Amino acid sequence: MTESGPQFPAPQPSEQQPPVQQPPVERPAGRPNGQPPQGQPGVQSSQGRASGERSRTRRTGLLVGLIGGGALLLALIIGSVVWFSVQSNAHSPKAAAAPYLEALAHGDVARAVKLGSIDTSSPLVTKSAYAATKDRITAFGLKTLETNATTATVSVRYTQAGSTHTSSLSLKKVGTDLLFFPKWKLAPVTLPTVRVSVDGPANAPVEVNGARLSVHGDAELRALPGRYDVELGDSDDFEAQGDSVTVTSLTAVANSTNAVSLKAELTDTGMKAAATAVDDWVDACIAQATYEPEGCSFRLINPYQDIQLSDQKWTLVTRPTFVVGGWDGTGWTVTTQTLGSATYKANATASDGRTGTLVSPSPVSVAVAGEILGFENGKAVFQSIDWSGKAASA
């Protein structure tokens, strides 16, 4: 049977060729197909490179973090040590004492008084008096000598007028600060004293560094370190050579006194006033209308008890001369240089009615002795000795 349409040749047999076998490609375990092994250039994929870079970045960051953390810890340790050291110094006894010395060096009396709990009853512990004080502390150094649970002692080495001195200050513990550090405060400071004595009247004006004082005999005055110039205040009647004393101790020292003494002497004006006062005393004795003037250096004894005397009168023949000496503790001494003389006269009436005149047989000696105690209202005050039982003598 034939069919129409295209004809296809029948397939011809041929020799079969075995398929070409490709050599197997070894792949690392766990790697996806097609990913080249690490470390082989030209075959690592972009994904592999990114992963490696991230790993290196993590390791670098960790190292930087460790180094930075260690540096921060070291800085904190060093900072803590420095802070503790600074605070320890700031809370030491010598640090607590330093402001007091600074106040003295700057003449800040108010601050020194507050820090040292100083008694201010002394007229020298004032702003005006200390402002005029020379040779104050100019430099100082502090060293802690002793510290216990409640007290401490510091040594102070300081300079005054170019000289170096040492003293000590006591402190007491008054609490703690910042939990760890003790708080120190100066124990009340007892200042050294300046003894001012004046050989002169009780009302003599005395000035210490310009501060006027009332000094009766000896005066003990508390004083801060420095030089004090002492002089008598203005007076027309007496004067004294000024003197000075330098206080070099910070605190009172047993058996140690800074003393200055002024010896008042009469001026020409004062000497004239003294002479007038003595002459007035003699004149007052002469003026007494009695043969036995009260409180005077001359008198008569009346042997005629039955005679009545009237118009009694003393007449000064010669005035005694005298010398006004130095201050003896209560006044300027007055002693007779040459005796004076006086005569006596009175009218006498006897019991039987007879009258006559009674006169001294010879001039009576007149002497003076006593002291010029001072001056009042421009006049000298003379006090005579007690002449009871005493005879006039030069």
Phi, psi and omega per residue, in radians:
M1 nan 2.371 -3.134
T2 -1.936 2.527 3.103
E3 -2.063 2.525 3.088
S4 -1.553 2.816 -3.118
G5 2.044 3.089 -3.140
P6 -1.096 2.609 -3.117
Q7 -1.968 2.390 3.110
F8 -1.967 2.350 -3.136
P9 -1.210 2.667 3.116
A10 -1.295 2.508 3.089
P11 -1.054 2.474 -3.118
Q12 -1.814 2.441 3.099
P13 -1.204 2.603 3.086
S14 -2.549 2.995 3.134
E15 -1.370 2.231 3.113
Q16 -1.325 2.301 3.121
Q17 -1.743 2.272 3.131
P18 -1.146 2.525 3.129
P19 -1.127 2.543 -3.127
V20 -1.307 2.170 -3.132
Q21 -1.595 2.137 3.064
Q22 -1.447 2.412 3.129
P23 -1.112 2.450 -3.115
P24 -1.143 2.462 3.102
V25 -1.742 2.125 3.131
E26 -1.385 2.322 3.140
R27 -2.138 2.435 3.104
P28 -1.079 2.531 -3.134
A29 -1.095 2.397 3.073
G30 1.484 -0.082 3.126
R31 -1.648 2.459 3.095
P32 -1.191 2.714 3.141
N33 -1.024 2.353 3.082
G34 1.618 -0.089 -3.120
Q35 -1.628 2.098 -3.077
P36 -1.254 2.708 3.133
P37 -1.152 2.585 -3.119
Q38 -1.142 2.522 3.095
G39 1.598 -0.145 3.121
Q40 -1.712 1.946 -3.091
P41 -1.144 2.547 3.090
G42 1.479 -0.124 -3.128
V43 -2.135 -0.186 -3.121
Q44 -1.300 2.429 -3.111
S45 -1.434 2.853 3.104
S46 -1.092 -0.587 3.123
Q47 -1.125 -0.674 3.140
G48 -1.193 -0.734 3.124
R49 -1.079 -0.743 -3.140
A50 -1.073 -0.701 -3.140
S51 -1.126 -0.694 3.133
G52 -1.154 -0.711 3.130
E53 -1.111 -0.710 3.120
R54 -1.098 -0.658 -3.136
S55 -1.137 -0.779 3.113
R56 -1.118 -0.680 3.135
T57 -1.085 -0.712 3.136
R58 -1.123 -0.744 -3.135
R59 -1.139 -0.714 3.114
T60 -1.118 -0.770 3.127
G61 -1.074 -0.699 3.133
L62 -1.113 -0.740 3.138
L63 -1.118 -0.761 3.116
V64 -1.094 -0.709 3.125
G65 -1.094 -0.745 3.135
L66 -1.121 -0.753 3.134
I67 -1.125 -0.791 3.135
G68 -1.095 -0.718 3.115
G69 -1.125 -0.719 3.119
G70 -1.129 -0.722 3.120
A71 -1.103 -0.718 3.120
L72 -1.117 -0.742 3.125
L73 -1.107 -0.735 3.114
L74 -1.098 -0.732 3.118
A75 -1.100 -0.698 3.117
L76 -1.122 -0.710 3.131
I77 -1.118 -0.844 3.139
I78 -1.086 -0.766 3.126
G79 -1.061 -0.706 3.135
S80 -1.136 -0.720 3.121
V81 -1.112 -0.788 3.133
V82 -1.112 -0.780 3.137
W83 -1.061 -0.772 -3.130
F84 -1.122 -0.700 3.127
S85 -1.145 -0.745 3.129
V86 -1.101 -0.796 -3.139
Q87 -1.151 -0.631 3.115
S88 -1.099 -0.751 3.103
N89 -1.168 -0.707 -3.119
A90 -1.170 -0.414 -3.127
H91 -1.867 0.322 3.135
S92 -1.424 2.790 3.091
P93 -1.009 -0.688 -3.099
K94 -1.208 -0.538 3.068
A95 -1.180 -0.589 3.117
A96 -1.260 -0.480 -3.122
A97 -1.479 -0.412 -3.034
A98 -1.021 -0.769 -3.122
P99 -1.031 -0.555 3.116
Y100 -1.133 -0.779 3.118
L101 -1.144 -0.645 3.097
E102 -1.112 -0.702 3.110
A103 -1.089 -0.721 3.113
L104 -1.121 -0.740 -3.113
A105 -1.114 -0.593 -3.119
H106 -1.609 0.020 3.135
G107 1.228 0.405 -3.132
D108 -1.520 1.520 -3.055
V109 -1.127 -0.761 -3.084
A110 -1.019 -0.751 -3.127
R111 -1.233 -0.723 3.122
A112 -1.085 -0.727 3.122
V113 -1.089 -0.735 -3.126
K114 -1.182 -0.817 -3.096
L115 -1.202 -0.614 -3.086
G116 -1.680 0.041 -3.106
S117 0.845 0.886 -3.002
I118 -1.521 2.425 3.033
D119 -1.197 2.237 -3.061
T120 -1.820 0.354 -3.135
S121 -1.248 -0.362 -3.134
S122 -1.298 2.366 3.103
P123 -1.207 -0.164 3.111
L124 -1.537 -0.263 3.137
V125 -1.640 1.144 3.122
T126 -2.386 2.795 -3.131
K127 -1.088 -0.773 -3.083
S128 -1.185 -0.747 -3.126
A129 -1.160 -0.735 -3.082
Y130 -1.345 -0.414 3.083
A131 -1.124 -0.521 3.134
A132 -1.576 0.014 -3.102
T133 -1.405 2.198 3.109
K134 -1.670 2.997 3.105
D135 0.971 0.774 3.030
R136 -1.346 3.059 3.096
I137 -1.102 2.300 3.142
T138 -1.966 -0.386 3.121
A139 -2.722 2.649 -3.134
F140 -2.706 2.749 3.034
G141 -2.371 2.595 -3.056
L142 -2.155 2.544 3.085
K143 -2.543 2.273 3.120
T144 -1.314 2.153 -3.133
L145 -1.606 -0.766 -3.018
E146 -2.642 2.430 3.108
T147 -2.472 2.322 2.986
N148 -2.292 -2.842 -3.012
A149 -1.126 -0.548 -3.027
T150 -2.189 -0.311 -3.089
T151 -2.337 2.850 3.097
A152 -2.641 2.749 3.099
T153 -2.304 2.307 3.102
V154 -2.061 2.517 3.061
S155 -1.650 2.395 -3.130
V156 -2.082 2.195 3.051
R157 -1.970 2.104 -3.000
Y158 -2.464 2.873 -3.065
T159 -2.036 2.316 3.033
Q160 -2.355 2.159 3.097
A161 0.890 0.676 3.087
G162 1.465 -0.082 3.128
S163 -1.847 2.586 -3.129
T164 -1.740 2.373 3.136
H165 -2.313 2.789 3.073
T166 -2.249 2.557 3.087
S167 -2.704 -3.088 3.137
S168 -2.434 2.718 3.101
L169 -2.267 2.499 3.117
S170 -1.791 2.531 3.114
L171 -2.272 2.801 3.084
K172 -2.286 2.582 3.132
K173 -1.407 2.316 -3.081
V174 -2.136 0.260 3.117
G175 2.478 -2.857 3.115
T176 -2.261 2.832 -3.134
D177 -2.368 2.432 3.140
L178 0.962 0.608 3.048
L179 1.265 -0.596 -2.984
F180 -1.882 -0.501 -2.866
F181 -1.774 2.326 3.137
P182 -1.263 2.579 3.053
K183 -1.824 2.201 -3.103
W184 -1.967 2.590 3.102
K185 -2.446 2.498 3.101
L186 -1.058 2.349 2.970
A187 -1.181 2.660 -3.135
P188 -0.866 2.221 -3.087
V189 -1.559 2.132 3.023
T190 -1.648 1.969 -3.047
L191 -1.265 2.678 3.004
P192 -1.179 2.928 -3.070
T193 -1.977 2.674 2.957
V194 -2.012 2.156 3.109
R195 -1.705 2.068 3.129
V196 -1.927 2.141 3.085
S197 -2.170 2.485 -3.119
V198 -2.213 2.101 2.991
D199 -1.470 1.435 -3.078
G200 -3.011 -3.071 -3.091
P201 -1.058 2.725 -3.128
A202 -1.124 -0.486 -3.126
N203 -1.675 0.274 3.139
A204 -1.106 2.224 3.124
P205 -1.323 2.182 3.141
V206 -2.015 2.387 3.110
E207 -2.124 2.255 3.071
V208 -2.085 1.970 -3.065
N209 0.904 0.659 3.091
G210 1.528 -0.185 3.123
A211 -1.533 2.149 -3.101
R212 -1.441 2.323 -3.087
L213 -2.152 2.773 2.971
S214 -1.863 1.903 -3.060
V215 -1.991 2.156 3.074
H216 -1.985 1.780 -3.077
G217 1.293 -2.043 3.114
D218 -1.797 2.427 3.088
A219 -2.219 2.264 3.084
E220 -1.788 2.066 -3.040
L221 -2.135 2.242 3.059
R222 -1.200 2.474 -3.064
A223 -2.555 2.547 3.030
L224 -1.399 2.832 -3.103
P225 -1.058 2.367 3.119
G226 2.643 -3.136 3.140
R227 -1.737 2.338 -3.118
Y228 -2.070 2.138 3.111
D229 -1.649 2.165 -3.061
V230 -2.016 2.307 3.112
E231 -2.679 2.795 3.063
L232 -1.329 2.536 3.073
G233 -1.257 3.078 -3.096
D234 -1.065 2.270 3.056
S235 -2.685 2.352 3.105
D236 -1.373 -0.324 -2.965
D237 -1.719 -0.474 3.131
F238 -2.612 2.810 -3.107
E239 -2.619 2.936 3.114
A240 -2.627 2.607 3.051
Q241 -1.236 2.191 -3.129
G242 -1.175 2.801 3.138
D243 -2.528 2.959 3.129
S244 -2.429 2.779 3.107
V245 -2.504 2.451 -3.131
T246 -1.963 2.162 3.087
V247 -1.570 2.068 -3.087
T248 -1.986 0.022 3.134
S249 -1.799 2.575 3.102
L250 -1.417 -0.495 -3.086
T251 -2.347 2.910 3.126
A252 -1.099 2.394 3.128
V253 -2.095 2.267 -3.114
A254 -1.042 2.423 3.078
N255 1.049 0.440 3.093
S256 -2.245 2.156 -3.101
T257 -2.328 2.393 3.044
N258 -1.662 1.837 -2.982
A259 -1.981 2.544 3.029
V260 -2.498 2.408 -3.086
S261 -2.252 2.367 3.092
L262 -1.972 2.355 3.129
K263 -1.944 1.923 -3.095
A264 -1.369 2.350 3.088
E265 -2.206 2.580 -3.113
L266 -1.246 2.411 3.001
T267 -1.403 3.085 3.071
D268 -1.034 -0.694 3.111
T269 -1.122 -0.764 3.124
G270 -1.138 -0.653 3.132
M271 -1.146 -0.711 3.096
K272 -1.115 -0.707 3.120
A273 -1.144 -0.650 3.117
A274 -1.145 -0.771 3.132
A275 -1.082 -0.695 3.120
T276 -1.111 -0.716 -3.129
A277 -1.124 -0.707 3.138
V278 -1.193 -0.772 3.114
D279 -1.082 -0.647 3.105
D280 -1.124 -0.626 3.108
W281 -1.137 -0.772 3.101
V282 -1.059 -0.789 -3.126
D283 -1.101 -0.631 3.129
A284 -1.167 -0.631 3.089
C285 -1.170 -0.781 3.131
I286 -1.073 -0.542 -3.071
A287 -1.327 -0.238 -3.115
Q288 -1.252 2.232 -3.102
A289 -1.550 1.138 3.101
T290 -2.690 2.618 3.135
Y291 -1.286 -0.158 3.123
E292 -2.296 1.335 -3.099
P293 -0.999 2.377 -3.075
E294 -1.328 2.272 3.071
G295 1.295 0.284 -3.075
C296 -1.941 2.950 -3.053
S297 -1.528 -0.001 -3.116
F298 -2.361 2.703 -3.117
R299 -2.973 2.950 3.026
L300 -2.186 2.734 3.047
I301 -1.865 2.208 -3.123
N302 -1.640 1.914 3.134
P303 -1.461 -0.116 -3.067
Y304 -1.819 1.532 -3.061
Q305 -1.243 -0.346 -3.111
D306 -1.640 0.135 -3.139
I307 -1.774 2.354 3.076
Q308 -1.702 2.240 -3.106
L309 -1.829 2.516 3.094
S310 -2.539 2.829 -3.112
D311 0.893 0.800 3.135
Q312 -1.250 2.452 -3.085
K313 -2.679 2.334 3.008
W314 -1.792 2.502 3.080
T315 -2.195 2.181 -3.139
L316 -1.380 2.088 3.135
V317 -1.498 -0.954 3.076
T318 -2.315 2.431 -3.134
R319 -1.468 2.365 3.109
P320 -1.185 2.600 3.005
T321 -1.794 2.712 -3.029
F322 -2.626 2.934 3.138
V323 -2.156 2.322 3.032
V324 -1.734 2.033 -3.069
G325 -1.705 -2.746 -3.103
G326 -1.414 3.047 3.137
W327 -1.258 2.260 -3.088
D328 -1.878 0.199 -3.133
G329 1.997 -0.500 3.110
T330 -2.228 -0.243 3.138
G331 3.138 3.052 3.034
W332 -1.456 2.181 -3.026
T333 -1.212 2.529 3.061
V334 -2.164 2.130 3.119
T335 -2.294 2.622 -3.132
T336 -1.275 2.326 3.051
Q337 -1.669 -0.859 3.017
T338 -2.357 2.430 -3.122
L339 -1.206 2.568 2.975
G340 -1.718 -3.046 3.132
S341 -2.578 2.736 3.130
A342 -2.616 2.700 3.080
T343 -2.075 2.774 -3.083
Y344 -2.181 2.529 3.094
K345 -2.603 2.446 3.118
A346 -2.690 2.711 2.993
N347 -1.456 2.413 -3.090
A348 -2.150 2.446 3.083
T349 -2.253 2.095 -3.130
A350 -1.401 2.904 -3.104
S351 -1.176 -0.384 -3.140
D352 -1.624 0.142 3.073
G353 1.687 -0.116 3.129
R354 -1.242 2.568 3.141
T355 -2.188 2.815 3.123
G356 -3.106 -2.907 -3.133
T357 -2.135 2.327 3.111
L358 -1.906 2.210 3.126
V359 -2.253 2.747 3.072
S360 -1.212 2.432 -3.088
P361 -1.129 -0.449 3.128
S362 -2.744 2.832 3.097
P363 -0.985 2.475 3.135
V364 -1.664 2.414 3.127
S365 -1.201 2.430 3.107
V366 -2.099 2.165 3.140
A367 -2.190 2.859 3.050
V368 -2.299 2.545 3.059
A369 -2.866 2.437 -3.133
G370 2.790 -2.567 -3.079
E371 -2.530 2.594 2.919
I372 -1.593 1.889 -3.030
L373 -1.348 -0.464 -3.095
G374 2.860 -2.704 -3.079
F375 -2.403 2.408 3.094
E376 -2.346 2.181 3.129
N377 0.943 0.665 3.087
G378 1.431 0.038 -3.134
K379 -2.005 2.489 3.094
A380 -1.324 2.564 3.119
V381 -1.878 1.965 3.136
F382 -1.805 2.306 3.062
Q383 -2.097 2.068 3.141
S384 -1.368 2.771 3.022
I385 -1.241 2.934 3.027
D386 -1.417 2.036 -3.073
W387 -1.573 0.121 -3.132
S388 -1.030 2.143 3.128
G389 1.276 0.164 -3.125
K390 -1.954 2.580 3.076
A391 -1.834 2.586 3.119
A392 -1.111 2.323 3.111
S393 -2.661 2.743 3.133
A394 -1.660 nan nan
